Amino acid sequence: MDNRHPDGCEYVIPSMARRCIAEMVDDFILLLIKTVILVSVAHLIGTKFGSIPLLELSEAKDVSSFARRYLIEDLEERLEKTIGMAIVYQLLTFFYEIICIRGAGGATPGKFLLGLQVVTCDTSVLVAPSRVRVRPSSRVTMAASFKRALFKKVCLYSVFSLFVTWLFLKENRTAYDIVSGTIVVKRQ
């Protein structure tokens, strides 16, 4: 079903604060999901987080041998686990964004709760101080959702590019919105 509006639709532009709060809600939801996954995986493989067996501590001949064992030898293993979990978390947030923006009516749960949605935007014209006419204004495609999530990851790691576009565009579009041909608006 194509709900494209070639003449565009008029929307209210959400404030940066509203968008940031929506991101914080999504981050909290993702943190809960990450915690459940992490604890479940740890339970399945029988790992306890951050535990140093007291028996081994008491059996250590001296502090240097204990330090070598837990600071040097185990450091690589702990880093691998940490990096692995960080990669899994980044993939989780990436696919969360794609699936929600494409499949859930253009909104992650955070955006939905704050009355926001993402729509396509080839051109936008400011019609009032907080209103914009967006063309073509349709549901975001899978390709655009993928591109938006990918560039959002890149922009979030270079905070400068994220905020520079907000400062210069009256529509509060971010760099990843511009690259993916989308805009965040208040849901009608």
N, CA, C and O atoms as a DFTB+ gen file, in Angstrom:
752 C
 N C O
     1  1       0.843      -1.184       0.000
     2  2       0.000       0.000       0.000
     3  2       0.886       1.244       0.000
     4  3       1.694       1.433       0.909
     5  1       0.736       2.079      -1.002
     6  2       1.530       3.295      -1.097
     7  2       0.687       4.462      -0.597
     8  3      -0.329       4.804      -1.201
     9  1       1.100       5.053       0.475
    10  2       0.366       6.197       1.016
    11  2       1.090       7.498       0.687
    12  3       1.077       8.446       1.473
    13  1       1.718       7.532      -0.479
    14  2       2.506       8.678      -0.932
    15  2       1.570       9.841      -1.261
    16  3       0.510       9.664      -1.863
    17  1       1.995      11.024      -0.850
    18  2       1.266      12.252      -1.157
    19  2       2.181      13.120      -2.002
    20  3       3.032      13.824      -1.457
    21  1       2.023      13.087      -3.360
    22  2       2.958      13.786      -4.229
    23  2       2.993      15.298      -3.974
    24  3       4.041      15.926      -4.131
    25  1       1.866      15.882      -3.586
    26  2       1.837      17.317      -3.306
    27  2       2.375      17.616      -1.923
    28  3       2.589      18.775      -1.566
    29  1       2.593      16.571      -1.149
    30  2       3.141      16.737       0.187
    31  2       2.069      16.900       1.244
    32  3       0.878      17.002       0.949
    33  1       2.518      16.922       2.460
    34  2       1.647      17.118       3.603
    35  2       2.279      18.157       4.511
    36  3       3.495      18.345       4.518
    37  1       1.442      18.816       5.262
    38  2       1.937      19.808       6.200
    39  2       2.016      19.174       7.585
    40  3       1.081      18.507       8.029
    41  1       3.141      19.391       8.262
    42  2       3.388      18.815       9.578
    43  2       3.906      19.875      10.538
    44  3       4.420      20.920      10.139
    45  1       3.751      19.567      11.804
    46  2       4.366      20.381      12.847
    47  2       5.778      19.839      13.062
    48  3       5.986      18.626      13.105
    49  1       6.737      20.739      13.196
    50  2       8.126      20.354      13.426
    51  2       8.319      20.143      14.929
    52  3       8.049      21.050      15.717
    53  1       8.779      18.969      15.333
    54  2       9.015      18.751      16.767
    55  2      10.278      19.482      17.232
    56  3      11.198      19.725      16.451
    57  1      10.298      19.817      18.491
    58  2      11.474      20.484      19.050
    59  2      12.618      19.483      19.186
    60  3      12.410      18.269      19.196
    61  1      13.819      20.018      19.289
    62  2      14.984      19.162      19.501
    63  2      14.854      18.443      20.842
    64  3      15.261      17.288      20.969
    65  1      14.293      19.113      21.834
    66  2      14.121      18.496      23.153
    67  2      13.218      17.270      23.056
    68  3      13.513      16.236      23.656
    69  1      12.123      17.375      22.306
    70  2      11.204      16.247      22.144
    71  2      11.901      15.078      21.455
    72  3      11.717      13.924      21.843
    73  1      12.693      15.375      20.440
    74  2      13.434      14.316      19.746
    75  2      14.451      13.666      20.672
    76  3      14.620      12.446      20.657
    77  1      15.127      14.476      21.474
    78  2      16.120      13.931      22.411
    79  2      15.458      13.047      23.471
    80  3      15.992      11.997      23.828
    81  1      14.305      13.468      23.967
    82  2      13.584      12.650      24.961
    83  2      13.163      11.329      24.335
    84  3      13.256      10.283      24.977
    85  1      12.699      11.364      23.081
    86  2      12.331      10.130      22.379
    87  2      13.538       9.199      22.267
    88  3      13.411       7.989      22.450
    89  1      14.708       9.765      21.967
    90  2      15.941       8.959      21.896
    91  2      16.272       8.357      23.258
    92  3      16.698       7.204      23.335
    93  1      16.081       9.121      24.331
    94  2      16.366       8.600      25.669
    95  2      15.421       7.451      26.032
    96  3      15.840       6.473      26.651
    97  1      14.152       7.572      25.647
    98  2      13.201       6.478      25.890
    99  2      13.657       5.236      25.122
   100  3      13.657       4.134      25.670
   101  1      14.041       5.410      23.865
   102  2      14.530       4.274      23.074
   103  2      15.803       3.682      23.676
   104  3      15.965       2.462      23.711
   105  1      16.701       4.541      24.148
   106  2      17.932       4.048      24.784
   107  2      17.612       3.233      26.037
   108  3      18.261       2.220      26.296
   109  1      16.632       3.661      26.806
   110  2      16.232       2.920      28.005
   111  2      15.652       1.556      27.622
   112  3      15.981       0.540      28.234
   113  1      14.793       1.545      26.613
   114  2      14.210       0.274      26.138
   115  2      15.320      -0.653      25.651
   116  3      15.323      -1.841      25.974
   117  1      16.253      -0.120      24.882
   118  2      17.366      -0.928      24.381
   119  2      18.260      -1.414      25.511
   120  3      18.782      -2.527      25.449
   121  1      18.444      -0.601      26.540
   122  2      19.228      -1.021      27.697
   123  2      18.565      -2.209      28.397
   124  3      19.244      -3.145      28.818
   125  1      17.241      -2.166      28.519
   126  2      16.514      -3.298      29.118
   127  2      16.681      -4.556      28.267
   128  3      16.932      -5.640      28.794
   129  1      16.541      -4.407      26.955
   130  2      16.708      -5.556      26.052
   131  2      18.130      -6.096      26.159
   132  3      18.333      -7.306      26.248
   133  1      19.114      -5.196      26.149
   134  2      20.516      -5.601      26.256
   135  2      20.764      -6.349      27.566
   136  3      21.450      -7.371      27.578
   137  1      20.215      -5.849      28.649
   138  2      20.406      -6.483      29.951
   139  2      19.807      -7.877      29.968
   140  3      20.433      -8.815      30.461
   141  1      18.613      -8.021      29.440
   142  2      17.964      -9.343      29.389
   143  2      18.800     -10.307      28.557
   144  3      19.013     -11.451      28.959
   145  1      19.273      -9.855      27.408
   146  2      20.097     -10.709      26.546
   147  2      21.399     -11.076      27.249
   148  3      21.792     -12.243      27.257
   149  1      22.064     -10.099      27.833
   150  2      23.342     -10.326      28.501
   151  2      23.205     -11.303      29.659
   152  3      24.006     -12.228      29.795
   153  1      22.200     -11.099      30.484
   154  2      21.993     -11.996      31.627
   155  2      21.597     -13.391      31.147
   156  3      22.032     -14.389      31.723
   157  1      20.784     -13.471      30.108
   158  2      20.376     -14.779      29.573
   159  2      21.561     -15.547      29.013
   160  3      21.715     -16.741      29.271
   161  1      22.396     -14.859      28.245
   162  2      23.579     -15.508      27.674
   163  2      24.519     -15.951      28.786
   164  3      25.045     -17.064      28.754
   165  1      24.729     -15.084      29.764
   166  2      25.606     -15.433      30.886
   167  2      25.061     -16.633      31.649
   168  3      25.819     -17.507      32.070
   169  1      23.753     -16.669      31.823
   170  2      23.136     -17.800      32.522
   171  2      23.311     -19.098      31.725
   172  3      23.587     -20.157      32.290
   173  1      23.145     -18.993      30.404
   174  2      23.283     -20.180      29.557
   175  2      24.700     -20.740      29.563
   176  3      24.891     -21.956      29.549
   177  1      25.697     -19.849      29.584
   178  2      27.071     -20.349      29.551
   179  2      27.670     -20.469      30.949
   180  3      28.818     -20.886      31.106
   181  1      26.890     -20.104      31.961
   182  2      27.336     -20.289      33.339
   183  2      28.397     -19.320      33.801
   184  3      29.243     -19.673      34.622
   185  1      28.367     -18.105      33.290
   186  2      29.351     -17.098      33.665
   187  2      28.774     -16.184      34.734
   188  3      27.592     -15.842      34.705
   189  1      29.615     -15.796      35.669
   190  2      29.237     -14.777      36.632
   191  2      30.052     -13.538      36.300
   192  3      31.257     -13.627      36.062
   193  1      29.400     -12.384      36.285
   194  2      30.066     -11.145      35.898
   195  2      30.944     -10.620      37.024
   196  3      30.522     -10.537      38.177
   197  1      32.170     -10.270      36.665
   198  2      33.062      -9.580      37.577
   199  2      33.478     -10.368      38.798
   200  3      33.910      -9.775      39.787
   201  1      33.366     -11.670      38.764
   202  2      33.711     -12.426      39.957
   203  2      35.163     -12.897      39.880
   204  3      35.598     -13.436      38.863
   205  1      35.893     -12.690      40.953
   206  2      37.244     -13.217      41.090
   207  2      37.166     -14.213      42.235
   208  3      36.896     -13.832      43.374
   209  1      37.399     -15.466      41.946
   210  2      37.262     -16.469      42.996
   211  2      38.153     -16.151      44.197
   212  3      39.354     -15.931      44.044
   213  1      37.562     -16.130      45.381
   214  2      38.317     -15.812      46.594
   215  2      39.348     -16.889      46.902
   216  3      40.393     -16.591      47.480
   217  1      39.074     -18.129      46.529
   218  2      40.015     -19.212      46.770
   219  2      41.326     -18.938      46.032
   220  3      42.411     -19.107      46.587
   221  1      41.206     -18.504      44.751
   222  2      42.410     -18.208      43.988
   223  2      43.130     -17.005      44.569
   224  3      44.360     -16.963      44.541
   225  1      42.418     -16.042      45.085
   226  2      43.033     -14.874      45.697
   227  2      43.854     -15.283      46.914
   228  3      44.964     -14.794      47.120
   229  1      43.297     -16.181      47.716
   230  2      44.012     -16.600      48.923
   231  2      45.192     -17.523      48.594
   232  3      46.152     -17.599      49.361
   233  1      45.121     -18.232      47.441
   234  2      46.194     -19.142      47.067
   235  2      47.326     -18.450      46.309
   236  3      48.374     -19.054      46.081
   237  1      47.130     -17.203      45.922
   238  2      48.167     -16.489      45.175
   239  2      49.412     -16.354      46.034
   240  3      49.343     -16.004      47.212
   241  1      50.548     -16.639      45.420
   242  2      51.809     -16.600      46.159
   243  2      52.168     -15.177      46.551
   244  3      52.646     -14.929      47.658
   245  1      51.935     -14.254      45.643
   246  2      52.188     -12.849      45.949
   247  2      51.267     -11.995      45.091
   248  3      50.575     -12.502      44.208
   249  1      51.265     -10.719      45.357
   250  2      50.374      -9.803      44.659
   251  2      50.714      -9.737      43.176
   252  3      49.810      -9.622      42.349
   253  1      51.989      -9.806      42.819
   254  2      52.366      -9.690      41.411
   255  2      51.861     -10.873      40.585
   256  3      51.431     -10.680      39.447
   257  1      51.901     -12.086      41.124
   258  2      51.381     -13.232      40.359
   259  2      49.864     -13.140      40.221
   260  3      49.311     -13.490      39.179
   261  1      49.202     -12.676      41.255
   262  2      47.748     -12.491      41.181
   263  2      47.405     -11.404      40.160
   264  3      46.497     -11.560      39.344
   265  1      48.152     -10.301      40.224
   266  2      47.910      -9.193      39.295
   267  2      48.168      -9.632      37.857
   268  3      47.401      -9.286      36.959
   269  1      49.236     -10.389      37.630
   270  2      49.547     -10.870      36.293
   271  2      48.416     -11.752      35.772
   272  3      48.024     -11.652      34.610
   273  1      47.899     -12.610      36.637
   274  2      46.823     -13.530      36.226
   275  2      45.555     -12.771      35.857
   276  3      44.967     -13.024      34.806
   277  1      45.129     -11.847      36.709
   278  2      43.838     -11.191      36.496
   279  2      43.914      -9.875      35.728
   280  3      42.913      -9.441      35.159
   281  1      45.058      -9.245      35.701
   282  2      45.147      -7.991      34.970
   283  2      45.713      -8.163      33.577
   284  3      45.333      -7.434      32.660
   285  1      46.600      -9.098      33.406
   286  2      47.235      -9.253      32.097
   287  2      46.620     -10.407      31.317
   288  3      46.155     -10.218      30.193
   289  1      46.613     -11.605      31.907
   290  2      46.129     -12.777      31.173
   291  2      44.627     -12.712      30.918
   292  3      44.170     -13.053      29.827
   293  1      43.863     -12.281      31.906
   294  2      42.415     -12.231      31.736
   295  2      41.944     -10.966      31.037
   296  3      40.800     -10.901      30.586
   297  1      42.804      -9.962      30.940
   298  2      42.418      -8.705      30.319
   299  2      42.010      -8.913      28.866
   300  3      40.994      -8.380      28.420
   301  1      42.793      -9.682      28.133
   302  2      42.485      -9.931      26.728
   303  2      41.132     -10.622      26.591
   304  3      40.321     -10.245      25.745
   305  1      40.893     -11.620      27.414
   306  2      39.622     -12.332      27.367
   307  2      38.452     -11.404      27.717
   308  3      37.407     -11.442      27.069
   309  1      38.637     -10.582      28.734
   310  2      37.574      -9.649      29.138
   311  2      37.330      -8.604      28.052
   312  3      36.184      -8.240      27.789
   313  1      38.409      -8.116      27.415
   314  2      38.254      -7.153      26.334
   315  2      37.505      -7.765      25.154
   316  3      36.637      -7.121      24.564
   317  1      37.840      -9.001      24.810
   318  2      37.149      -9.674      23.713
   319  2      35.661      -9.796      24.009
   320  3      34.828      -9.555      23.134
   321  1      35.325     -10.169      25.240
   322  2      33.910     -10.280      25.613
   323  2      33.235      -8.918      25.567
   324  3      32.112      -8.797      25.077
   325  1      33.911      -7.893      26.074
   326  2      33.348      -6.551      26.098
   327  2      33.144      -6.018      24.691
   328  3      32.090      -5.465      24.377
   329  1      34.152      -6.183      23.844
   330  2      34.042      -5.726      22.465
   331  2      32.955      -6.513      21.738
   332  3      32.182      -5.943      20.968
   333  1      32.898      -7.795      21.977
   334  2      31.859      -8.625      21.364
   335  2      30.469      -8.165      21.765
   336  3      29.581      -8.057      20.919
   337  1      30.273      -7.893      23.053
   338  2      28.970      -7.423      23.515
   339  2      28.663      -6.034      22.958
   340  3      27.507      -5.737      22.655
   341  1      29.678      -5.181      22.818
   342  2      29.468      -3.848      22.254
   343  2      29.025      -3.948      20.799
   344  3      28.144      -3.207      20.364
   345  1      29.629      -4.854      20.053
   346  2      29.246      -5.050      18.652
   347  2      27.816      -5.575      18.571
   348  3      27.024      -5.102      17.756
   349  1      27.489      -6.543      19.407
   350  2      26.121      -7.087      19.431
   351  2      25.125      -5.977      19.765
   352  3      24.066      -5.885      19.144
   353  1      25.463      -5.132      20.747
   354  2      24.576      -4.040      21.138
   355  2      24.392      -3.041      20.002
   356  3      23.277      -2.574      19.769
   357  1      25.461      -2.710      19.298
   358  2      25.355      -1.774      18.178
   359  2      24.498      -2.361      17.061
   360  3      23.712      -1.645      16.440
   361  1      24.644      -3.654      16.803
   362  2      23.793      -4.307      15.800
   363  2      22.338      -4.322      16.246
   364  3      21.434      -4.112      15.436
   365  1      22.112      -4.567      17.526
   366  2      20.753      -4.554      18.077
   367  2      20.114      -3.181      17.870
   368  3      18.979      -3.097      17.400
   369  1      20.820      -2.112      18.211
   370  2      20.259      -0.768      18.048
   371  2      20.053      -0.427      16.575
   372  3      19.096       0.261      16.218
   373  1      20.947      -0.908      15.732
   374  2      20.841      -0.675      14.292
   375  2      19.565      -1.308      13.735
   376  3      18.788      -0.649      13.043
   377  1      19.356      -2.588      14.042
   378  2      18.174      -3.281      13.521
   379  2      16.880      -2.820      14.204
   380  3      15.818      -2.826      13.582
   381  1      16.964      -2.428      15.453
   382  2      15.816      -1.850      16.173
   383  2      15.311      -0.627      15.416
   384  3      14.111      -0.476      15.183
   385  1      16.231       0.230      15.043
   386  2      15.884       1.458      14.320
   387  2      15.274       1.125      12.962
   388  3      14.244       1.691      12.595
   389  1      15.890       0.222      12.218
   390  2      15.395      -0.133      10.880
   391  2      13.993      -0.727      10.965
   392  3      13.086      -0.294      10.253
   393  1      13.819      -1.703      11.824
   394  2      12.537      -2.403      11.927
   395  2      11.431      -1.469      12.393
   396  3      10.326      -1.491      11.852
   397  1      11.724      -0.655      13.388
   398  2      10.694       0.246      13.908
   399  2      10.318       1.329      12.903
   400  3       9.133       1.594      12.699
   401  1      11.298       1.951      12.279
   402  2      11.001       3.041      11.345
   403  2      10.267       2.517      10.112
   404  3       9.355       3.177       9.615
   405  1      10.644       1.362       9.622
   406  2       9.984       0.807       8.433
   407  2       8.680       0.089       8.791
   408  3       7.658       0.282       8.133
   409  1       8.723      -0.738       9.834
   410  2       7.591      -1.619      10.080
   411  2       6.561      -1.134      11.063
   412  3       5.456      -1.676      11.098
   413  1       6.871      -0.140      11.863
   414  2       5.931       0.276      12.915
   415  2       5.381       1.671      12.645
   416  3       5.248       2.479      13.565
   417  1       5.063       1.952      11.392
   418  2       4.456       3.234      11.071
   419  2       5.389       4.421      11.190
   420  3       4.945       5.542      11.437
   421  1       6.672       4.185      11.018
   422  2       7.625       5.279      11.008
   423  2       8.036       5.780      12.369
   424  3       8.476       6.922      12.500
   425  1       7.900       4.942      13.397
   426  2       8.258       5.415      14.740
   427  2       8.831       4.292      15.586
   428  3       8.307       3.179      15.618
   429  1       9.921       4.613      16.272
   430  2      10.415       3.724      17.315
   431  2       9.463       3.895      18.503
   432  3       8.673       4.838      18.509
   433  1       9.512       3.025      19.497
   434  2       8.633       3.217      20.662
   435  2       8.792       4.593      21.318
   436  3       7.806       5.193      21.746
   437  1      10.016       5.085      21.396
   438  2      10.240       6.415      21.977
   439  2       9.566       7.508      21.168
   440  3       8.908       8.387      21.726
   441  1       9.730       7.453      19.850
   442  2       9.074       8.440      18.991
   443  2       7.558       8.310      19.087
   444  3       6.852       9.316      19.156
   445  1       7.057       7.086      19.091
   446  2       5.618       6.867      19.175
   447  2       5.045       7.464      20.467
   448  3       4.025       8.152      20.440
   449  1       5.710       7.196      21.595
   450  2       5.230       7.713      22.880
   451  2       5.247       9.239      22.943
   452  3       4.450       9.842      23.662
   453  1       6.142       9.856      22.201
   454  2       6.210      11.321      22.189
   455  2       5.494      11.937      20.988
   456  3       5.631      13.131      20.724
   457  1       4.726      11.116      20.258
   458  2       3.908      11.629      19.160
   459  2       4.687      12.039      17.927
   460  3       4.303      12.971      17.220
   461  1       5.790      11.335      17.667
   462  2       6.614      11.645      16.502
   463  2       6.571      10.506      15.493
   464  3       6.220       9.377      15.834
   465  1       6.926      10.809      14.259
   466  2       7.082       9.791      13.234
   467  2       8.092      10.265      12.217
   468  3       8.389      11.456      12.123
   469  1       8.619       9.319      11.455
   470  2       9.573       9.621      10.391
   471  2       8.853       9.393       9.061
   472  3       8.238       8.348       8.850
   473  1       8.935      10.387       8.164
   474  2       8.344      10.262       6.829
   475  2       9.411      10.615       5.801
   476  3      10.433      11.220       6.125
   477  1       9.149      10.222       4.546
   478  2      10.085      10.568       3.484
   479  2      10.030      12.068       3.222
   480  3       9.014      12.722       3.459
   481  1      11.143      12.595       2.729
   482  2      11.205      14.035       2.480
   483  2      12.256      14.308       1.417
   484  3      13.455      14.309       1.699
   485  1      11.796      14.540       0.190
   486  2      12.719      14.970      -0.857
   487  2      12.925      16.473      -0.765
   488  3      14.039      16.973      -0.920
   489  1      11.833      17.185      -0.509
   490  2      11.913      18.632      -0.321
   491  2      11.026      19.038       0.845
   492  3      10.018      18.396       1.140
   493  1      11.422      20.104       1.489
   494  2      10.598      20.642       2.578
   495  2      10.600      22.155       2.474
   496  3      11.612      22.781       2.159
   497  1       9.426      22.727       2.751
   498  2       9.275      24.166       2.689
   499  2       8.666      24.610       4.008
   500  3       7.628      24.097       4.427
   501  1       9.308      25.552       4.649
   502  2       8.801      26.097       5.898
   503  2       7.592      26.977       5.569
   504  3       7.721      27.948       4.823
   505  1       6.412      26.645       6.123
   506  2       5.200      27.420       5.837
   507  2       4.799      28.307       7.013
   508  3       3.990      29.221       6.854
   509  1       5.348      28.048       8.164
   510  2       5.135      28.848       9.370
   511  2       6.326      28.558      10.283
   512  3       7.107      27.650       9.999
   513  1       6.477      29.307      11.365
   514  2       7.645      29.079      12.226
   515  2       7.829      27.642      12.709
   516  3       8.966      27.207      12.891
   517  1       6.778      26.916      12.915
   518  2       6.943      25.532      13.378
   519  2       6.187      24.537      12.501
   520  3       5.857      23.437      12.945
   521  1       5.916      24.922      11.263
   522  2       5.213      24.032      10.345
   523  2       6.007      23.913       9.045
   524  3       6.644      24.864       8.591
   525  1       5.947      22.723       8.467
   526  2       6.701      22.461       7.247
   527  2       5.834      21.656       6.284
   528  3       5.086      20.771       6.698
   529  1       5.945      21.977       4.982
   530  2       5.297      21.167       3.952
   531  2       6.358      20.232       3.427
   532  3       7.409      20.664       2.954
   533  1       6.070      18.931       3.515
   534  2       7.020      17.888       3.157
   535  2       6.537      17.193       1.893
   536  3       5.381      16.782       1.796
   537  1       7.447      17.068       0.923
   538  2       7.127      16.337      -0.308
   539  2       8.133      15.230      -0.491
   540  3       9.318      15.509      -0.308
   541  1       7.798      14.025      -0.826
   542  2       6.484      13.503      -1.156
   543  2       5.685      13.032       0.064
   544  3       4.486      12.787      -0.067
   545  1       6.283      12.897       1.215
   546  2       5.589      12.508       2.442
   547  2       4.906      11.142       2.331
   548  3       3.702      11.053       2.089
   549  1       5.685      10.100       2.508
   550  2       5.143       8.741       2.503
   551  2       5.859       7.932       3.565
   552  3       6.784       8.408       4.222
   553  1       5.407       6.693       3.716
   554  2       6.105       5.793       4.640
   555  2       7.531       5.600       4.182
   556  3       7.822       5.607       2.986
   557  1       8.404       5.430       5.131
   558  2       9.819       5.245       4.832
   559  2      10.033       3.836       4.275
   560  3       9.533       2.860       4.834
   561  1      10.772       3.736       3.181
   562  2      11.059       2.437       2.583
   563  2      12.110       1.703       3.405
   564  3      12.758       2.295       4.268
   565  1      12.272       0.421       3.136
   566  2      13.287      -0.363       3.832
   567  2      14.689       0.172       3.525
   568  3      15.538       0.249       4.413
   569  1      14.923       0.539       2.269
   570  2      16.239       1.072       1.892
   571  2      16.522       2.389       2.608
   572  3      17.629       2.594       3.107
   573  1      15.546       3.275       2.664
   574  2      15.735       4.560       3.354
   575  2      15.905       4.346       4.858
   576  3      16.692       5.037       5.505
   577  1      15.169       3.392       5.401
   578  2      15.288       3.085       6.835
   579  2      16.682       2.544       7.148
   580  3      17.286       2.914       8.155
   581  1      17.183       1.676       6.289
   582  2      18.534       1.132       6.447
   583  2      19.571       2.248       6.367
   584  3      20.459       2.345       7.215
   585  1      19.450       3.090       5.340
   586  2      20.395       4.190       5.149
   587  2      20.344       5.153       6.330
   588  3      21.384       5.627       6.788
   589  1      19.139       5.446       6.828
   590  2      18.983       6.351       7.970
   591  2      19.664       5.773       9.212
   592  3      20.392       6.483       9.906
   593  1      19.432       4.496       9.493
   594  2      20.031       3.860      10.671
   595  2      21.556       3.816      10.557
   596  3      22.263       4.044      11.538
   597  1      22.053       3.522       9.362
   598  2      23.499       3.469       9.147
   599  2      24.139       4.835       9.364
   600  3      25.124       4.953      10.092
   601  1      23.582       5.865       8.737
   602  2      24.155       7.203       8.880
   603  2      23.927       7.772      10.275
   604  3      24.704       8.606      10.741
   605  1      22.881       7.331      10.936
   606  2      22.665       7.765      12.320
   607  2      23.796       7.251      13.204
   608  3      24.302       7.985      14.053
   609  1      24.193       5.995      13.011
   610  2      25.325       5.439      13.761
   611  2      26.585       6.250      13.507
   612  3      27.311       6.585      14.442
   613  1      26.848       6.566      12.239
   614  2      28.034       7.343      11.890
   615  2      27.964       8.726      12.536
   616  3      28.948       9.195      13.108
   617  1      26.811       9.375      12.445
   618  2      26.661      10.733      12.999
   619  2      26.753      10.736      14.519
   620  3      27.299      11.674      15.100
   621  1      26.234       9.716      15.165
   622  2      26.288       9.688      16.625
   623  2      27.708       9.531      17.132
   624  3      28.017       9.933      18.254
   625  1      28.574       8.950      16.314
   626  2      29.971       8.830      16.718
   627  2      30.783      10.059      16.332
   628  3      31.938      10.200      16.733
   629  1      30.178      10.937      15.559
   630  2      30.796      12.232      15.284
   631  2      29.754      13.293      15.639
   632  3      29.119      13.878      14.762
   633  1      29.596      13.522      16.920
   634  2      28.541      14.375      17.467
   635  2      28.477      15.728      16.762
   636  3      27.397      16.300      16.618
   637  1      29.598      16.231      16.332
   638  2      29.639      17.525      15.662
   639  2      28.682      17.576      14.478
   640  3      27.901      18.520      14.359
   641  1      28.730      16.566      13.594
   642  2      27.889      16.576      12.394
   643  2      26.408      16.483      12.739
   644  3      25.562      16.983      11.998
   645  1      26.097      15.851      13.851
   646  2      24.704      15.710      14.267
   647  2      24.108      17.064      14.615
   648  3      22.999      17.384      14.187
   649  1      24.829      17.853      15.380
   650  2      24.291      19.114      15.863
   651  2      24.442      20.268      14.884
   652  3      23.666      21.223      14.935
   653  1      25.412      20.197      14.006
   654  2      25.609      21.280      13.049
   655  2      24.380      21.439      12.163
   656  3      23.943      22.565      11.924
   657  1      23.823      20.360      11.681
   658  2      22.652      20.460      10.811
   659  2      21.448      20.987      11.583
   660  3      20.640      21.737      11.034
   661  1      21.323      20.603      12.847
   662  2      20.221      21.130      13.667
   663  2      20.316      22.641      13.794
   664  3      19.292      23.324      13.815
   665  1      21.512      23.164      13.877
   666  2      21.689      24.598      14.069
   667  2      21.317      25.405      12.829
   668  3      20.845      26.536      12.946
   669  1      21.526      24.836      11.642
   670  2      21.346      25.597      10.420
   671  2      20.040      25.328       9.686
   672  3      19.671      26.099       8.800
   673  1      19.342      24.272      10.022
   674  2      18.093      23.954       9.335
   675  2      16.906      24.215      10.255
   676  3      16.863      23.727      11.384
   677  1      15.962      24.975       9.769
   678  2      14.796      25.327      10.586
   679  2      13.855      24.139      10.792
   680  3      12.999      24.167      11.676
   681  1      14.016      23.111       9.983
   682  2      13.147      21.929      10.102
   683  2      13.664      20.937      11.135
   684  3      13.074      19.870      11.306
   685  1      14.761      21.264      11.831
   686  2      15.392      20.368      12.821
   687  2      15.792      19.031      12.212
   688  3      15.757      18.007      12.896
   689  1      16.168      19.025      10.944
   690  2      16.632      17.791      10.311
   691  2      18.089      17.570      10.670
   692  3      18.877      18.512      10.760
   693  1      18.427      16.320      10.870
   694  2      19.805      15.951      11.157
   695  2      20.488      15.527       9.859
   696  3      19.838      15.370       8.825
   697  1      21.788      15.348       9.925
   698  2      22.541      14.917       8.743
   699  2      22.020      13.580       8.228
   700  3      21.901      13.381       7.019
   701  1      21.705      12.653       9.154
   702  2      21.229      11.342       8.692
   703  2      19.822      11.427       8.112
   704  3      19.463      10.597       7.277
   705  1      19.009      12.406       8.528
   706  2      17.706      12.614       7.894
   707  2      17.888      13.113       6.463
   708  3      17.196      12.664       5.549
   709  1      18.813      14.032       6.277
   710  2      19.052      14.601       4.953
   711  2      19.586      13.529       4.003
   712  3      19.094      13.402       2.882
   713  1      20.581      12.761       4.434
   714  2      21.181      11.732       3.589
   715  2      20.157      10.660       3.202
   716  3      20.156      10.180       2.068
   717  1      19.290      10.290       4.140
   718  2      18.328       9.216       3.860
   719  2      17.020       9.725       3.262
   720  3      16.147       8.922       2.935
   721  1      16.866      11.039       3.112
   722  2      15.647      11.586       2.528
   723  2      14.443      11.442       3.446
   724  3      13.342      11.121       3.000
   725  1      14.667      11.687       4.750
   726  2      13.572      11.580       5.718
   727  2      13.515      12.853       6.578
   728  3      14.409      13.698       6.535
   729  1      12.439      12.955       7.352
   730  2      12.285      14.034       8.308
   731  2      11.435      13.513       9.466
   732  3      10.511      12.724       9.269
   733  1      11.763      13.966      10.676
   734  2      10.973      13.615      11.855
   735  2       9.959      14.726      12.069
   736  3      10.307      15.905      12.131
   737  1       8.694      14.326      12.182
   738  2       7.602      15.284      12.355
   739  2       6.682      14.808      13.478
   740  3       6.773      13.666      13.929
   741  1       5.789      15.706      13.923
   742  2       4.770      15.292      14.875
   743  2       3.727      14.483      14.122
   744  3       3.308      14.839      13.021
   745  1       3.319      13.378      14.749
   746  2       2.336      12.488      14.141
   747  2       0.990      13.217      14.030
   748  3       0.592      13.934      14.949
   749  1       0.298      13.033      12.907
   750  2      -0.999      13.699      12.721
   751  2      -2.120      12.851      13.253
   752  3      -3.282      13.250      13.183
